[in-house]
Amino acid sequence: MKLSSLTSQDCSKAAVLFNSKKRILEFISELAHEQLPHLSQQDILNALLNREKLGSTGIGRGIAIPHGRMSGADKPHAFIIVSESPINFDAIDNRPVDIFVALIVPDGDCQLHLKTLSTIADRLKDKEFCKQLRSAKTDQELFQVIASEA
Amino acid sequence: MYAENTFLIQNKLGLHARAATVLAQLALQFDAKIMLYQDDKEAEGDSVLALMLLESSQGKEVRVVCEGPDATAALNAIGELIAQRFHEQE
């Protein structure tokens, strides 16, 4: 599985400007609803908010992976958003977050979900990749970084 | 101090993001270097990204190796967390 196969240029947003956890999750839900119109924006937002209530998806080093399991999702979809300035996200290391790799995944398939998580972890563990994500100035540049894998 | 043991992943969802985060938060509390091994993969216990790379699913055996002053306490705590299915229902 490749990260680029889970996303598209329309799902990659560079240099967005938000200042709160709630606002960035709303933005993700709007973006996801545009790509998956059969899922309501409110249902997507609720799935993301409910997951954050169980514990922040801020996994450290300025990265968060907000996600929602939704029975209406046909396959895993990733939305990659880089914020112009880092947002307080209650992350594990208390560092504010500027890289968001959001996931809408089908409910039920545990193996597929673990595979999806390892696919994104494999890219995000590379500090140079994160640096390139942060440097991207346009959505197109951001998606080029994501798509440039061996 | 050195301590190691092998634990069976019992929760239905395996080492998904939330379970990995809970484990990493626990690992950070101890003065010990904590490594997890599964099949041919290894991960630092305090790194959520590394733990997610293990793709540990229900039924997998994970070897936990702890080194440092808190090695035994860390191993016991991690073993208990895994046995309690990361506080998940199933």
gemmi code that builds the backbone of each chain (N, CA, C; Angstrom):
import gemmi

chains = {
    "A": [
        ("MET", (0.845, -1.196, 0.000), (0.000, 0.000, 0.000), (0.881, 1.247, 0.000)),
        ("LYS", (0.470, 2.254, -0.811), (1.224, 3.507, -0.845), (0.340, 4.649, -0.365)),
        ("LEU", (0.967, 5.605, 0.295), (0.212, 6.756, 0.798), (-0.494, 7.474, -0.352)),
        ("SER", (0.206, 7.595, -1.480), (-0.385, 8.336, -2.603), (-1.640, 7.649, -3.142)),
        ("SER", (-1.764, 6.328, -2.915), (-2.955, 5.626, -3.398), (-4.157, 5.874, -2.493)),
        ("LEU", (-3.916, 6.435, -1.317), (-5.004, 6.695, -0.375), (-5.535, 8.115, -0.501)),
        ("THR", (-4.850, 8.928, -1.329), (-5.214, 10.335, -1.363), (-5.161, 10.853, -2.800)),
        ("SER", (-5.343, 12.147, -2.971), (-5.270, 12.758, -4.292), (-4.917, 14.233, -4.097)),
        ("GLN", (-4.684, 14.919, -5.204), (-4.320, 16.331, -5.077), (-5.454, 17.141, -4.439)),
        ("ASP", (-6.705, 16.748, -4.734), (-7.851, 17.450, -4.140), (-7.930, 17.235, -2.627)),
        ("CYS", (-7.241, 16.220, -2.152), (-7.296, 15.893, -0.729), (-6.040, 16.373, -0.009)),
        ("SER", (-5.219, 17.180, -0.683), (-3.972, 17.657, -0.097), (-4.019, 19.174, -0.037)),
        ("LYS", (-3.937, 19.727, 1.143), (-4.053, 21.177, 1.297), (-2.839, 21.736, 2.038)),
        ("ALA", (-2.107, 22.625, 1.347), (-0.901, 23.213, 1.935), (-1.218, 24.568, 2.546)),
        ("ALA", (-0.431, 24.911, 3.549), (-0.423, 26.267, 4.106), (-1.817, 26.789, 4.482)),
        ("VAL", (-2.634, 25.942, 5.078), (-3.938, 26.422, 5.542), (-3.745, 27.213, 6.841)),
        ("LEU", (-4.713, 28.064, 7.135), (-4.588, 28.923, 8.317), (-5.764, 28.696, 9.258)),
        ("PHE", (-5.550, 27.914, 10.303), (-6.575, 27.719, 11.322), (-5.922, 27.850, 12.682)),
        ("ASN", (-6.719, 28.149, 13.685), (-6.092, 28.343, 14.988), (-6.691, 27.494, 16.092)),
        ("SER", (-7.560, 26.538, 15.738), (-8.077, 25.679, 16.810), (-8.302, 24.262, 16.313)),
        ("LYS", (-8.301, 23.341, 17.280), (-8.532, 21.928, 17.000), (-9.890, 21.745, 16.322)),
        ("LYS", (-10.896, 22.432, 16.869), (-12.254, 22.281, 16.329), (-12.311, 22.751, 14.875)),
        ("ARG", (-11.673, 23.866, 14.587), (-11.746, 24.437, 13.240), (-11.036, 23.549, 12.223)),
        ("ILE", (-9.904, 22.979, 12.604), (-9.197, 22.132, 11.636), (-9.992, 20.849, 11.394)),
        ("LEU", (-10.652, 20.329, 12.434), (-11.470, 19.128, 12.247), (-12.684, 19.439, 11.365)),
        ("GLU", (-13.245, 20.629, 11.516), (-14.357, 21.047, 10.649), (-13.890, 21.117, 9.194)),
        ("PHE", (-12.696, 21.686, 9.009), (-12.144, 21.792, 7.658), (-11.934, 20.401, 7.049)),
        ("ILE", (-11.409, 19.486, 7.841), (-11.190, 18.117, 7.351), (-12.529, 17.484, 6.959)),
        ("SER", (-13.552, 17.702, 7.799), (-14.855, 17.093, 7.509), (-15.466, 17.687, 6.230)),
        ("GLU", (-15.226, 18.984, 5.993), (-15.739, 19.602, 4.763), (-15.024, 19.026, 3.538)),
        ("LEU", (-13.708, 18.912, 3.669), (-12.894, 18.365, 2.581), (-13.298, 16.909, 2.288)),
        ("ALA", (-13.485, 16.132, 3.354), (-13.845, 14.718, 3.188), (-15.233, 14.590, 2.571)),
        ("HIS", (-16.141, 15.457, 2.984), (-17.505, 15.404, 2.440), (-17.508, 15.732, 0.940)),
        ("GLU", (-16.652, 16.668, 0.513), (-16.557, 16.993, -0.917), (-16.137, 15.763, -1.719)),
        ("GLN", (-15.217, 14.976, -1.155), (-14.713, 13.800, -1.869), (-15.630, 12.601, -1.713)),
        ("LEU", (-16.327, 12.535, -0.585), (-17.208, 11.402, -0.292), (-18.608, 11.950, -0.011)),
        ("PRO", (-19.274, 12.447, -1.068), (-20.533, 13.168, -0.847), (-21.650, 12.321, -0.235)),
        ("HIS", (-21.532, 10.994, -0.326), (-22.579, 10.160, 0.281), (-22.476, 10.139, 1.805)),
        ("LEU", (-21.359, 10.635, 2.353), (-21.230, 10.751, 3.808), (-21.504, 12.202, 4.186)),
        ("SER", (-22.347, 12.414, 5.191), (-22.675, 13.798, 5.537), (-21.513, 14.439, 6.285)),
        ("GLN", (-21.370, 15.732, 6.056), (-20.271, 16.461, 6.698), (-20.382, 16.364, 8.219)),
        ("GLN", (-21.610, 16.442, 8.718), (-21.815, 16.380, 10.169), (-21.432, 15.007, 10.719)),
        ("ASP", (-21.783, 13.935, 10.007), (-21.419, 12.588, 10.466), (-19.895, 12.417, 10.488)),
        ("ILE", (-19.236, 12.956, 9.475), (-17.767, 12.866, 9.426), (-17.172, 13.640, 10.601)),
        ("LEU", (-17.681, 14.857, 10.812), (-17.175, 15.670, 11.928), (-17.401, 14.969, 13.267)),
        ("ASN", (-18.586, 14.387, 13.434), (-18.871, 13.682, 14.689), (-17.916, 12.508, 14.897)),
        ("ALA", (-17.632, 11.779, 13.811), (-16.714, 10.634, 13.925), (-15.330, 11.115, 14.363)),
        ("LEU", (-14.876, 12.225, 13.776), (-13.548, 12.757, 14.124), (-13.526, 13.268, 15.564)),
        ("LEU", (-14.589, 14.004, 15.948), (-14.643, 14.567, 17.305), (-14.742, 13.458, 18.356)),
        ("ASN", (-15.541, 12.427, 18.045), (-15.690, 11.324, 19.005), (-14.368, 10.598, 19.212)),
        ("ARG", (-13.610, 10.461, 18.135), (-12.312, 9.799, 18.269), (-11.356, 10.637, 19.123)),
        ("GLU", (-11.373, 11.955, 18.933), (-10.487, 12.813, 19.729), (-10.855, 12.772, 21.216)),
        ("LYS", (-12.149, 12.577, 21.487), (-12.583, 12.503, 22.896), (-11.969, 11.298, 23.603)),
        ("LEU", (-11.683, 10.236, 22.853), (-11.076, 9.039, 23.448), (-9.608, 9.260, 23.772)),
        ("GLY", (-9.037, 10.325, 23.230), (-7.615, 10.610, 23.390), (-7.135, 11.300, 22.134)),
        ("SER", (-6.267, 12.271, 22.295), (-5.803, 13.036, 21.141), (-5.091, 12.137, 20.133)),
        ("THR", (-5.297, 12.449, 18.850), (-4.550, 11.735, 17.811), (-3.238, 12.455, 17.483)),
        ("GLY", (-2.872, 13.431, 18.325), (-1.572, 14.082, 18.163), (-0.493, 13.119, 18.641)),
        ("ILE", (0.265, 12.549, 17.688), (1.170, 11.453, 18.027), (2.602, 11.916, 18.247)),
        ("GLY", (2.824, 13.243, 18.249), (4.158, 13.760, 18.527), (4.847, 14.283, 17.284)),
        ("ARG", (5.901, 15.096, 17.524), (6.698, 15.690, 16.450), (5.870, 16.549, 15.501)),
        ("GLY", (4.802, 17.182, 16.048), (4.013, 18.087, 15.233), (3.056, 17.399, 14.274)),
        ("ILE", (2.794, 16.112, 14.521), (1.955, 15.324, 13.609), (0.693, 14.841, 14.332)),
        ("ALA", (-0.439, 14.918, 13.658), (-1.667, 14.316, 14.185), (-2.322, 13.492, 13.091)),
        ("ILE", (-3.025, 12.442, 13.513), (-3.725, 11.587, 12.545), (-5.199, 11.464, 12.943)),
        ("PRO", (-5.940, 12.577, 12.841), (-7.364, 12.498, 13.179), (-8.036, 11.470, 12.266)),
        ("HIS", (-8.874, 10.612, 12.817), (-9.523, 9.630, 11.942), (-10.884, 9.229, 12.462)),
        ("GLY", (-11.670, 8.728, 11.543), (-12.989, 8.241, 11.884), (-13.262, 6.950, 11.137)),
        ("ARG", (-13.827, 5.994, 11.871), (-14.285, 4.757, 11.214), (-15.735, 4.987, 10.819)),
        ("MET", (-16.036, 4.776, 9.537), (-17.400, 5.018, 9.080), (-17.868, 3.859, 8.226)),
        ("SER", (-19.034, 3.338, 8.547), (-19.542, 2.154, 7.831), (-19.783, 2.472, 6.349)),
        ("GLY", (-19.996, 3.745, 6.016), (-20.244, 4.107, 4.622), (-18.989, 4.303, 3.784)),
        ("ALA", (-17.814, 4.176, 4.389), (-16.570, 4.376, 3.624), (-16.251, 3.095, 2.853)),
        ("ASP", (-15.984, 3.251, 1.550), (-15.721, 2.078, 0.715), (-14.314, 1.546, 0.912)),
        ("LYS", (-13.378, 2.436, 1.216), (-11.972, 2.073, 1.415), (-11.335, 3.179, 2.241)),
        ("PRO", (-10.084, 3.017, 2.690), (-9.461, 4.107, 3.448), (-9.184, 5.315, 2.545)),
        ("HIS", (-9.512, 6.492, 3.052), (-9.223, 7.740, 2.347), (-8.379, 8.622, 3.265)),
        ("ALA", (-7.299, 9.164, 2.714), (-6.436, 10.045, 3.515), (-6.535, 11.480, 3.006)),
        ("PHE", (-6.504, 12.412, 3.948), (-6.543, 13.845, 3.644), (-5.353, 14.473, 4.356)),
        ("ILE", (-4.501, 15.118, 3.576), (-3.261, 15.620, 4.163), (-3.276, 17.137, 4.158)),
        ("ILE", (-3.220, 17.689, 5.347), (-3.356, 19.130, 5.514), (-2.163, 19.639, 6.310)),
        ("VAL", (-1.527, 20.670, 5.796), (-0.411, 21.268, 6.519), (-0.801, 22.689, 6.896)),
        ("SER", (-0.685, 22.979, 8.175), (-1.095, 24.287, 8.681), (0.078, 25.253, 8.638)),
        ("GLU", (-0.232, 26.479, 8.274), (0.782, 27.539, 8.203), (1.454, 27.728, 9.571)),
        ("SER", (0.638, 27.698, 10.620), (1.217, 27.780, 11.964), (0.650, 26.630, 12.802)),
        ("PRO", (1.476, 26.071, 13.703), (1.053, 24.903, 14.477), (-0.111, 25.222, 15.423)),
        ("ILE", (-0.962, 24.208, 15.634), (-2.183, 24.343, 16.424), (-2.068, 23.473, 17.676)),
        ("ASN", (-2.533, 23.995, 18.788), (-2.535, 23.188, 20.009), (-3.499, 22.015, 19.844)),
        ("PHE", (-3.009, 20.804, 20.007), (-3.823, 19.620, 19.706), (-3.767, 18.574, 20.832)),
        ("ASP", (-3.284, 18.974, 21.993), (-3.143, 18.057, 23.144), (-2.316, 16.820, 22.778)),
        ("ALA", (-1.259, 17.037, 22.016), (-0.465, 15.910, 21.522), (0.316, 15.243, 22.657)),
        ("ILE", (0.747, 14.038, 22.388), (1.443, 13.198, 23.373), (2.690, 13.903, 23.928)),
        ("ASP", (3.354, 14.706, 23.087), (4.555, 15.414, 23.539), (4.278, 16.901, 23.811)),
        ("ASN", (2.987, 17.265, 23.835), (2.556, 18.648, 24.091), (2.985, 19.636, 23.014)),
        ("ARG", (3.586, 19.145, 21.946), (3.996, 20.039, 20.871), (2.782, 20.380, 20.010)),
        ("PRO", (2.629, 21.645, 19.612), (1.534, 21.961, 18.696), (1.727, 21.254, 17.353)),
        ("VAL", (0.635, 21.094, 16.624), (0.638, 20.246, 15.431), (0.464, 21.076, 14.169)),
        ("ASP", (1.271, 20.766, 13.149), (1.054, 21.422, 11.856), (0.872, 20.434, 10.704)),
        ("ILE", (1.164, 19.158, 10.924), (0.924, 18.157, 9.872), (-0.257, 17.278, 10.301)),
        ("PHE", (-1.307, 17.296, 9.495), (-2.491, 16.491, 9.781), (-2.678, 15.477, 8.665)),
        ("VAL", (-2.615, 14.200, 9.022), (-2.950, 13.159, 8.054), (-4.242, 12.533, 8.558)),
        ("ALA", (-5.349, 13.009, 7.987), (-6.664, 12.566, 8.448), (-7.107, 11.353, 7.647)),
        ("LEU", (-7.812, 10.452, 8.324), (-8.258, 9.224, 7.667), (-9.747, 9.008, 7.879)),
        ("ILE", (-10.421, 8.638, 6.801), (-11.779, 8.109, 6.904), (-11.665, 6.660, 6.445)),
        ("VAL", (-11.957, 5.746, 7.358), (-11.714, 4.339, 7.051), (-12.990, 3.521, 7.245)),
        ("PRO", (-13.105, 2.403, 6.512), (-14.284, 1.554, 6.682), (-14.310, 0.977, 8.092)),
        ("ASP", (-15.487, 0.780, 8.594), (-15.642, 0.192, 9.917), (-15.467, -1.322, 9.804)),
        ("GLY", (-14.714, -1.906, 10.709), (-14.729, -3.368, 10.775), (-13.476, -4.097, 10.325)),
        ("ASP", (-12.789, -3.591, 9.301), (-11.642, -4.343, 8.792), (-10.371, -3.960, 9.569)),
        ("CYS", (-10.086, -4.725, 10.635), (-8.964, -4.384, 11.524), (-7.620, -4.486, 10.813)),
        ("GLN", (-7.442, -5.540, 9.992), (-6.157, -5.737, 9.306), (-5.885, -4.587, 8.334)),
        ("LEU", (-6.927, -4.203, 7.603), (-6.774, -3.113, 6.639), (-6.424, -1.812, 7.362)),
        ("HIS", (-7.055, -1.588, 8.504), (-6.791, -0.360, 9.249), (-5.343, -0.332, 9.752)),
        ("LEU", (-4.858, -1.467, 10.260), (-3.463, -1.522, 10.731), (-2.500, -1.286, 9.569)),
        ("LYS", (-2.860, -1.823, 8.405), (-2.017, -1.639, 7.205), (-2.000, -0.160, 6.809)),
        ("THR", (-3.163, 0.482, 6.874), (-3.257, 1.901, 6.537), (-2.395, 2.729, 7.483)),
        ("LEU", (-2.492, 2.433, 8.783), (-1.704, 3.173, 9.777), (-0.211, 2.980, 9.544)),
        ("SER", (0.198, 1.747, 9.220), (1.636, 1.515, 9.024), (2.108, 2.201, 7.738)),
        ("THR", (1.219, 2.296, 6.755), (1.581, 2.992, 5.509), (1.885, 4.463, 5.783)),
        ("ILE", (1.030, 5.112, 6.579), (1.292, 6.533, 6.836), (2.462, 6.694, 7.811)),
        ("ALA", (2.596, 5.780, 8.774), (3.717, 5.877, 9.728), (5.050, 5.725, 9.017)),
        ("ASP", (5.069, 4.860, 8.004), (6.304, 4.592, 7.274), (6.829, 5.866, 6.592)),
        ("ARG", (5.925, 6.691, 6.091), (6.356, 7.950, 5.466), (6.668, 9.018, 6.525)),
        ("LEU", (5.799, 9.106, 7.525), (5.921, 10.202, 8.502), (7.126, 10.049, 9.422)),
        ("LYS", (7.664, 8.843, 9.548), (8.843, 8.668, 10.402), (10.085, 9.295, 9.756)),
        ("ASP", (9.987, 9.570, 8.464), (11.094, 10.180, 7.724), (11.053, 11.703, 7.928)),
        ("LYS", (12.036, 12.209, 8.670), (12.033, 13.640, 8.998), (12.147, 14.517, 7.759)),
        ("GLU", (12.874, 14.027, 6.769), (13.024, 14.803, 5.531), (11.670, 14.940, 4.815)),
        ("PHE", (10.877, 13.857, 4.838), (9.534, 13.895, 4.243), (8.680, 14.945, 4.959)),
        ("CYS", (8.729, 14.968, 6.284), (7.948, 15.947, 7.054), (8.403, 17.373, 6.730)),
        ("LYS", (9.709, 17.537, 6.581), (10.249, 18.853, 6.249), (9.722, 19.320, 4.887)),
        ("GLN", (9.679, 18.392, 3.943), (9.169, 18.725, 2.605), (7.680, 19.044, 2.640)),
        ("LEU", (6.937, 18.308, 3.463), (5.500, 18.611, 3.601), (5.327, 20.043, 4.111)),
        ("ARG", (6.141, 20.382, 5.122), (6.027, 21.714, 5.741), (6.465, 22.821, 4.781)),
        ("SER", (7.344, 22.498, 3.845), (7.855, 23.526, 2.927), (6.944, 23.753, 1.733)),
        ("ALA", (6.019, 22.835, 1.481), (5.167, 22.954, 0.287), (4.306, 24.213, 0.383)),
        ("LYS", (4.316, 24.977, -0.712), (3.598, 26.257, -0.677), (2.228, 26.172, -1.321)),
        ("THR", (2.043, 25.199, -2.199), (0.737, 25.051, -2.857), (0.247, 23.610, -2.685)),
        ("ASP", (-1.055, 23.408, -2.936), (-1.622, 22.057, -2.833), (-0.908, 21.115, -3.806)),
        ("GLN", (-0.592, 21.667, -4.984), (0.075, 20.854, -6.006), (1.464, 20.408, -5.532)),
        ("GLU", (2.219, 21.356, -4.955), (3.551, 21.020, -4.429), (3.440, 19.959, -3.332)),
        ("LEU", (2.428, 20.124, -2.486), (2.235, 19.178, -1.383), (1.964, 17.784, -1.926)),
        ("PHE", (1.093, 17.706, -2.922), (0.771, 16.375, -3.453), (1.978, 15.765, -4.172)),
        ("GLN", (2.799, 16.621, -4.796), (4.020, 16.108, -5.433), (4.950, 15.454, -4.409)),
        ("VAL", (5.046, 16.077, -3.233), (5.867, 15.497, -2.164), (5.311, 14.126, -1.760)),
        ("ILE", (3.991, 14.067, -1.622), (3.337, 12.820, -1.196), (3.510, 11.726, -2.251)),
        ("ALA", (3.389, 12.142, -3.522), (3.439, 11.156, -4.617), (4.871, 10.705, -4.946)),
        ("SER", (5.871, 11.458, -4.465), (7.249, 11.134, -4.824), (7.826, 10.061, -3.920)),
        ("GLU", (7.376, 8.849, -4.115), (7.974, 7.757, -3.347), (8.424, 6.665, -4.279)),
        ("ALA", (9.451, 5.967, -3.835), (10.051, 4.941, -4.692), (9.112, 3.770, -4.866)),
    ],
    "B": [
        ("MET", (19.904, -2.956, 34.659), (18.751, -3.857, 34.743), (18.262, -4.216, 33.341)),
        ("TYR", (17.859, -5.450, 33.199), (17.376, -5.939, 31.907), (16.186, -6.850, 32.163)),
        ("ALA", (15.142, -6.662, 31.413), (13.980, -7.536, 31.571), (13.319, -7.724, 30.215)),
        ("GLU", (12.884, -8.933, 29.927), (12.158, -9.156, 28.680), (11.113, -10.237, 28.853)),
        ("ASN", (10.086, -10.138, 28.032), (9.039, -11.152, 28.036), (8.275, -11.041, 26.716)),
        ("THR", (7.525, -12.081, 26.424), (6.728, -12.077, 25.200), (5.253, -12.059, 25.577)),
        ("PHE", (4.500, -11.200, 24.902), (3.083, -11.024, 25.234), (2.224, -11.228, 23.983)),
        ("LEU", (1.030, -11.765, 24.226), (0.076, -11.996, 23.142), (-0.870, -10.796, 23.028)),
        ("ILE", (-0.981, -10.251, 21.823), (-1.927, -9.145, 21.603), (-3.346, -9.734, 21.601)),
        ("GLN", (-4.157, -9.262, 22.522), (-5.469, -9.895, 22.717), (-6.644, -9.044, 22.252)),
        ("ASN", (-6.447, -7.729, 22.185), (-7.606, -6.897, 21.818), (-7.899, -7.018, 20.333)),
        ("LYS", (-9.176, -6.863, 19.987), (-9.652, -7.100, 18.629), (-8.966, -6.195, 17.604)),
        ("LEU", (-8.743, -4.935, 17.979), (-8.221, -3.959, 17.014), (-6.694, -4.015, 16.871)),
        ("GLY", (-6.025, -4.748, 17.786), (-4.565, -4.814, 17.717), (-3.925, -3.502, 18.139)),
        ("LEU", (-2.687, -3.303, 17.683), (-1.938, -2.108, 18.080), (-2.277, -0.958, 17.112)),
        ("HIS", (-3.527, -0.526, 17.187), (-3.984, 0.598, 16.351), (-3.525, 1.903, 17.000)),
        ("ALA", (-3.951, 3.038, 16.444), (-3.380, 4.327, 16.877), (-3.589, 4.596, 18.367)),
        ("ARG", (-4.790, 4.358, 18.856), (-5.063, 4.693, 20.261), (-4.265, 3.781, 21.199)),
        ("ALA", (-4.248, 2.478, 20.872), (-3.490, 1.543, 21.700), (-1.999, 1.891, 21.670)),
        ("ALA", (-1.499, 2.240, 20.497), (-0.079, 2.608, 20.365), (0.224, 3.860, 21.188)),
        ("THR", (-0.715, 4.802, 21.204), (-0.510, 6.042, 21.951), (-0.494, 5.769, 23.453)),
        ("VAL", (-1.429, 4.928, 23.914), (-1.475, 4.583, 25.339), (-0.178, 3.877, 25.745)),
        ("LEU", (0.292, 2.980, 24.893), (1.534, 2.265, 25.196), (2.726, 3.225, 25.249)),
        ("ALA", (2.793, 4.132, 24.273), (3.911, 5.083, 24.227), (3.889, 6.010, 25.447)),
        ("GLN", (2.691, 6.439, 25.838), (2.581, 7.306, 27.020), (3.058, 6.571, 28.270)),
        ("LEU", (2.719, 5.286, 28.347), (3.161, 4.476, 29.489), (4.687, 4.333, 29.450)),
        ("ALA", (5.225, 4.030, 28.286), (6.670, 3.824, 28.138), (7.459, 5.066, 28.557)),
        ("LEU", (6.898, 6.237, 28.265), (7.576, 7.501, 28.592), (7.716, 7.719, 30.104)),
        ("GLN", (6.902, 7.019, 30.883), (6.932, 7.229, 32.335), (8.117, 6.536, 33.016)),
        ("PHE", (8.797, 5.649, 32.289), (9.850, 4.861, 32.926), (11.240, 5.275, 32.453)),
        ("ASP", (12.183, 5.142, 33.387), (13.576, 5.379, 33.053), (14.141, 4.061, 32.520)),
        ("ALA", (13.795, 3.791, 31.267), (14.250, 2.554, 30.641), (14.151, 2.690, 29.133)),
        ("LYS", (15.044, 2.016, 28.435), (14.947, 1.942, 26.979), (14.063, 0.741, 26.680)),
        ("ILE", (12.971, 0.984, 25.983), (11.982, -0.064, 25.762), (11.862, -0.339, 24.266)),
        ("MET", (12.050, -1.596, 23.902), (11.939, -1.982, 22.493), (10.905, -3.090, 22.356)),
        ("LEU", (10.165, -3.046, 21.254), (9.217, -4.111, 20.948), (9.648, -4.801, 19.662)),
        ("TYR", (9.524, -6.116, 19.649), (9.914, -6.893, 18.468), (8.765, -7.796, 18.062)),
        ("GLN", (8.496, -7.809, 16.767), (7.472, -8.723, 16.258), (7.874, -9.151, 14.865)),
        ("ASP", (7.908, -10.459, 14.643), (8.422, -11.012, 13.388), (9.797, -10.378, 13.123)),
        ("ASP", (10.000, -9.749, 11.975), (11.317, -9.161, 11.711), (11.325, -7.655, 11.950)),
        ("LYS", (10.281, -7.147, 12.637), (10.177, -5.701, 12.839), (10.477, -5.318, 14.283)),
        ("GLU", (10.962, -4.093, 14.470), (11.214, -3.617, 15.815), (10.752, -2.175, 15.945)),
        ("ALA", (10.427, -1.779, 17.191), (9.936, -0.419, 17.409), (10.346, 0.068, 18.789)),
        ("GLU", (10.670, 1.363, 18.865), (10.897, 1.975, 20.164), (9.532, 2.106, 20.847)),
        ("GLY", (9.492, 1.736, 22.126), (8.220, 1.724, 22.844), (7.607, 3.094, 23.030)),
        ("ASP", (8.432, 4.154, 22.975), (7.894, 5.491, 23.231), (7.557, 6.245, 21.941)),
        ("SER", (7.574, 5.554, 20.802), (7.268, 6.209, 19.520), (5.984, 5.637, 18.919)),
        ("VAL", (4.953, 6.470, 18.838), (3.683, 6.005, 18.270), (3.872, 5.586, 16.817)),
        ("LEU", (4.641, 6.372, 16.067), (4.875, 6.037, 14.647), (5.539, 4.668, 14.518)),
        ("ALA", (6.557, 4.441, 15.340), (7.277, 3.159, 15.269), (6.353, 2.004, 15.649)),
        ("LEU", (5.546, 2.208, 16.681), (4.636, 1.135, 17.130), (3.603, 0.799, 16.052)),
        ("MET", (3.135, 1.823, 15.330), (2.142, 1.561, 14.279), (2.748, 0.773, 13.128)),
        ("LEU", (4.076, 0.916, 12.961), (4.747, 0.165, 11.890), (4.790, -1.335, 12.157)),
        ("LEU", (4.617, -1.728, 13.414), (4.629, -3.160, 13.732), (3.415, -3.880, 13.140)),
        ("GLU", (2.327, -3.132, 12.935), (1.071, -3.746, 12.436), (0.663, -4.938, 13.288)),
        ("SER", (0.808, -4.809, 14.599), (0.483, -5.943, 15.481), (-1.028, -6.130, 15.556)),
        ("SER", (-1.476, -7.273, 15.101), (-2.915, -7.546, 15.123), (-3.216, -8.567, 16.224)),
        ("GLN", (-4.500, -8.751, 16.474), (-4.937, -9.710, 17.486), (-4.314, -11.073, 17.185)),
        ("GLY", (-3.741, -11.706, 18.224), (-3.143, -13.024, 18.054), (-1.639, -12.998, 17.792)),
        ("LYS", (-1.084, -11.803, 17.575), (0.369, -11.706, 17.352), (1.119, -11.736, 18.684)),
        ("GLU", (2.319, -12.294, 18.638), (3.165, -12.290, 19.826), (4.209, -11.192, 19.688)),
        ("VAL", (4.331, -10.388, 20.735), (5.261, -9.266, 20.714), (6.265, -9.456, 21.852)),
        ("ARG", (7.541, -9.357, 21.517), (8.586, -9.457, 22.536), (8.949, -8.058, 22.995)),
        ("VAL", (8.902, -7.858, 24.305), (9.208, -6.544, 24.863), (10.523, -6.651, 25.640)),
        ("VAL", (11.472, -5.773, 25.317), (12.782, -5.782, 25.975), (13.005, -4.429, 26.638)),
        ("CYS", (13.273, -4.430, 27.936), (13.479, -3.183, 28.680), (14.871, -3.187, 29.304)),
        ("GLU", (15.553, -2.059, 29.172), (16.880, -1.906, 29.777), (16.966, -0.576, 30.489)),
        ("GLY", (17.469, -0.597, 31.726), (17.595, 0.653, 32.486), (17.099, 0.448, 33.909)),
        ("PRO", (17.221, 1.491, 34.740), (16.862, 1.370, 36.154), (15.433, 0.863, 36.379)),
        ("ASP", (14.492, 1.264, 35.522), (13.084, 0.875, 35.701), (12.679, -0.333, 34.850)),
        ("ALA", (13.645, -1.104, 34.372), (13.338, -2.149, 33.388), (12.226, -3.094, 33.840)),
        ("THR", (12.317, -3.591, 35.054), (11.339, -4.578, 35.522), (9.952, -3.963, 35.664)),
        ("ALA", (9.905, -2.773, 36.263), (8.616, -2.090, 36.432), (7.986, -1.779, 35.076)),
        ("ALA", (8.801, -1.343, 34.126), (8.298, -1.014, 32.795), (7.736, -2.261, 32.112)),
        ("LEU", (8.466, -3.361, 32.215), (8.018, -4.606, 31.582), (6.690, -5.070, 32.180)),
        ("ASN", (6.601, -4.997, 33.508), (5.361, -5.423, 34.172), (4.180, -4.562, 33.743)),
        ("ALA", (4.405, -3.243, 33.696), (3.324, -2.326, 33.353), (2.857, -2.547, 31.912)),
        ("ILE", (3.813, -2.746, 31.017), (3.446, -2.954, 29.609), (2.726, -4.292, 29.433)),
        ("GLY", (3.225, -5.305, 30.128), (2.570, -6.621, 30.062), (1.131, -6.548, 30.545)),
        ("GLU", (0.919, -5.766, 31.607), (-0.430, -5.631, 32.155), (-1.347, -4.885, 31.183)),
        ("LEU", (-0.811, -3.832, 30.575), (-1.607, -3.052, 29.614), (-2.052, -3.929, 28.441)),
        ("ILE", (-1.133, -4.751, 27.937), (-1.474, -5.630, 26.811), (-2.502, -6.673, 27.259)),
        ("ALA", (-2.290, -7.239, 28.462), (-3.208, -8.258, 28.977), (-4.601, -7.680, 29.220)),
        ("GLN", (-4.641, -6.412, 29.579), (-5.941, -5.750, 29.799), (-6.525, -5.195, 28.505)),
        ("ARG", (-6.002, -5.658, 27.389), (-6.482, -5.254, 26.053), (-6.505, -3.739, 25.906)),
        ("PHE", (-5.505, -3.062, 26.449), (-5.391, -1.595, 26.342), (-6.659, -0.902, 26.845)),
        ("HIS", (-7.307, -1.512, 27.821), (-8.549, -1.001, 28.424), (-9.700, -0.956, 27.422)),
        ("GLU", (-9.606, -1.777, 26.362), (-10.702, -1.781, 25.388), (-11.699, -2.885, 25.725)),
        ("GLN", (-12.921, -2.724, 25.189), (-14.008, -3.645, 25.504), (-13.754, -5.051, 24.980)),
        ("GLU", (-13.198, -5.138, 23.772), (-13.047, -6.467, 23.167), (-11.693, -6.598, 22.506)),
    ],
}
model = gemmi.Model(1)
for chain_id, residues in chains.items():
    chain = gemmi.Chain(chain_id)
    for i, (resn, *xyz) in enumerate(residues, 1):
        res = gemmi.Residue()
        res.name, res.seqid = resn, gemmi.SeqId(i, " ")
        for name, pos in zip(("N", "CA", "C"), xyz):
            atom = gemmi.Atom()
            atom.name, atom.element = name, gemmi.Element(name[0])
            atom.pos, atom.b_iso = gemmi.Position(*pos), 0.0
            res.add_atom(atom)
        chain.add_residue(res)
    model.add_chain(chain)
structure = gemmi.Structure()
structure.add_model(model)
structure.setup_entities()
